[in-house]
Amino acid sequence: MRVLPPLRSERLLDQVRERVRYLHFSIRTEQAYVHWVRAFVRFHDMRHPAEMGAAEVEAFLSWLAAERRVAVSTHRQVLSAIVFLYQKVFGFDLPWLAGIGRPQAPRRLPVVLSHGEVAAVLEAIESVEHRLFAELLYGTGMRLMEGLRLRVKDVEFERSAIVVREGKGRKDRVVMLPAALVPALQAQLRKARQLWQQDRADGIAGVQLPDALERKYPRAPFAWGWFWVFPQACGRSIRAAATPTAVAAMAAPSAATMRSTRASSARSSARSSLRASTSRRCRTRCAIRLRRTCCRPATTSAPSRSCSATPTSARR
């Protein structure tokens, strides 16, 4: 087993966060592991996990499956969180961990939309910016968070390509930029540049940079190339002195808005009304000032697809 450095944190959940960040897991993995470790402790009346064993783990997993009726993927995620807790945080090499079975997810047929259905969903999105965002995801195969994290420098019109940074598994890749979206995307960049210029004039700090790039390149956060293609206007009322946790929290409304828009548009097109309830604004009111920010990458995956050839698929 790999020898890990001793933990500096004293609280259990802080120890989980510290170990996850040391191993460079994604922010989504950190949030999921912390959530399930907290639920595991609360299920056993706040007993410390170091004092529990296989019987307590099995009881918790059985309760989730029988009473909460969680999905197979959730069941496996909970087990992974508990295994991580005992092996990586506590450093226990317990043989009973390997004996706990992992349920197998059933194979299901994907829900495939025809070209007409995809067009109906896209037409049902009233917001021009949201429609462009949905068309970009469909045409390039990018995930939701990858689109929200897209920066100006990664859109290459000359090559008709988009560079996706730190996708699933922290891997970079290049996707094709549909020619039909070039004019609308250029218009979106002009609107984003206006917000960028306002930020510079108002003295608002630049965007968030990954890892330690902000210390390595102090002026990069203020450069136009690092700005978001789809910035959120909540950055107008944000101060640069906010913590990274607050920075990440401010990105959540944009992802929630896009999910709400997509769901409402699909429901509307299914009723053949072609009118979606997408009037919710992307702007949020904030009591503090942060820098403009965006979400981390999502943990879902989808095949790369052409805007004109391949239908969209989704899990049931």
N, C-alpha and C positions, 0 to 999 in steps of 0.2 A: 504494500500500500504506500502511496506517495506520502512523504513526510511533509506536513504543513506547518507553518509557523504558529506559535502560540497566539491565542486570541487576546486582544486587549480589552474588549468590551466585557462588561459584567452581567448585563441583562441578557436573557436567553434570546429574544428576538433580535437584539442588536448583534449578538454573536452570529446568528443566521445571516443577517445582512452583511456583516463583515466578511464572512467566509464566501458568500456568493460573489461579492465584489472582488475579492482576491482572486477567485477562479475565473473572473471576467464573464460571468453569466449575464444574460440580458436582464433589463429592468423588469420585464414581464415575468421572468422566472423568479426573480427576487420577490416580487409582489405575491406570486402564487405560493411560494414556499413559506413565506412569513404568514400568510393567511391560514394555511393548513396546519402549520405548527401551532399557531394560536388556537385554532379550533380543536386540535388534538389535546392540548393542555386543558382547555375549558371543559371538554367532554369528560375528562377524568378529574373534575373538581380541583383544578389548579395544581395538580401534582406535578413535580418536576419530571420531565421525560427520562432523566438519568436513573430515576428510581423505578421505572416501568420496564416491561419487557414484551415478549411475543404475545402474551395473553391480552394485554392492554391494546396493542396494535391491532390484533385480530378483532377485538371487540369494537374498536372505532371504525375499522373498515367494514365490518358486518353491519353496523348501525347505518353507515352511509349508504350501503347497497340495499338494505332491507327497509329502513325507515325513510331515508331521504331519497331513495331511488335515483341516485346519481348515475350519470352515464358511464360507460366503460372507460372513456378517455379521462373523465374526472377521477375515477377510481384509481387509474394508473398514475395520474398526476399526484394524488394524495400519497400513494405508496412511495413514489419517487422523492417527495418532500420528506417523508419520515426516514427513508433510507439515507438521504443526504444529511439529515439531522444527526443520526447516530454515527455515520461513518466519517463525515467531513467536519462536523462541528465537535462532537464528543470524541471522535477518534476510536470508537468501539469497533472491534472486528468480531461481530456477533454472528455465529453460524445460522441462527434462526432467521436472520434477515433474508438469506437466500432461499429459505424454505417457504416464504410467503408467496403464494401464487399471484401472477399478474393476469387478469382476465383479458381475453382476446376480443377485440372489437369486431362486431359483425360487418361483413362486406355488404355495402348497399349501393344501389345504382344511383348515380348523380342525377340531379334535376337539371336538364339541359333546355335552354331557351332557344327558340328559333330566332332567325334574324328579325322577323316581324315583331316578336315579343320583346326582343332587346331594344328595338327602335321605339316601341311603345313606352317602355320604361324610361328611356332617355328623354323622350319628348314630354313625359309627365313631370320632369324636373323643371320647375319654373325659374329658379335662380340660374342665371347665366354662368356664374362661377362654379356652382355645384354641377351643372350639366357638363361643363368642360372637364371638371375633375373626374366625373364618372366616365366620360368618353375616353379620357386619358388612361384611366385604370383598365378599361375594357380593351382599348386598342394596343396597349403595351404589355398587359399582363402583370403590372405592378400591384403590390398589395396596398391596402388602405394606408398604413403607416408609412410605407415607402413613398407614396404620393404626397402625403402631408409633409414629409421631411425633404422633399425635393428642393434643391438649391439651384440658383440661376446658373452657376458655372457648370452644372451637370447636364444642361440642355444644350445639345450640339446640333444646331440647325444645318450646318454645312454637311455633316455626316448623316443627318436624319436619324440621330440616335440619342438616347438618354442613358446616362451612367447612373446606375442604382448603387448607392453606397451602403455598405453594412446591412445587407438584406438578411434573410434567414440564415443562421449560422455565421453571422458577421462576415458574409462574403459579398464581394462586389460583382456586378455583372452589367452587361450592356444590352439594352432592349431597343427595338426599332421605334422610331417616332413616326406615327401615321402622318402622311402629307396633308390629309384633310384637316388635321388639327393645328397645323402650323400658324395660319392667320389668327385663330382665336388664342393660341398660346402666346403669340407675340403681343397681342392686345393685353393679355393678362400680365405679361412682364412689364408693359408700360404702366399699368395700374400699380403693380408692386413697386416699381421704381419711384413712383410718386410718394408712396408710404415710406420708402427708404430715404428719400430726400427730406421728408418731413421729420423723420427721426434724427437725421443729421442736423437739421436746422434747430430742432428742439433740444438737442443735447442728450437724447435718449440713447442708452448703450446699444451695442450691436446685438447680433443673434448669438445663440448658444453654439459653441463648437464642441465636437466630440473629444473625449479623452483630455490630454493636456495641450492641445493645439493652441488654446488661447494664451497659455504662458509662453509657448514657443514662438508664436506669431501674434504679438499683442495687437497689431492693427488689423488682422484678418477679420475679426467680428464686425468691423465697420465697413468692410469692402463690399461693393455691390455684388461681386461674384458669389459671396457666401450667403447672400440674402435668400429668404424663402420665395419660391415661385407662388405659393398660396399663403401669404402672411395673414394673420388674424389681427383685426383692428384693436383688440383688447390691449395690445402693446402700447397704445397711446397713453394709458393711465397706469403705467407700470414703472417702477423704479429699478435701477440696475443693481441696487444693493440687496436684492432678494436672494434667498437661498436656492440651490439647485433643485430642492424638492418643490419649492413654490414655482420655479420655472417649469418643471415638468407638469405640475398640476394645472397651470394655465393653458397647457396644450390640450387638455381633455375636452373642453367644449367643442373644439373644431372636429375632433374625431366623432364625438357623439352626434354632432349636427349632421355629419355626412352619413352616419349609419341611419339616423332618423330619416334623412332625406331619401336614402335608398329604399328603406323599408316602406315608407309611405308612398313612394312612387310605384313600387311593385304592387302594393295593395290597390292603388288607384287604377293602374293599367289592367289588373286582373278584373276589375269591375267595369272595364271598357269606358271609364269616364275620362281617362287621360288628363286628370287633374290631381296633382299631388299636394299635400299640405306641407310645402317647403318654405313657408313664410318665416320660419324661425330665423332670426338674424345670427350671423356668425359672431357678432360683437357681444362681448360680455363686460359687465361692470365690475371693476376691481377696486378694492380699497387701498391696495399697495401698487407700487410701480415695479415691474419686472422688465427684462429685456424681451424682445420678440423671441418666441420659442416654438417648438413643435414636438410631436410625439416621437417616442422611440419606435423601432420596427415591431411589427406584429409577429405573432408566432404561427399564423396560418400560412398555408401555401396554396398556390394555384398555378396551373400550367400557363406558360406564355402563349398568347394567342394573337392572331391578326385581327385588325379592326373589321376586316371584310370577309374572313374565311372561316374562322372557328367560332362555334357557339360558346356561350358562357355556361359554366357549370358551377354548382354550389352543393354543399352537403345538406342532407335533409335534416 
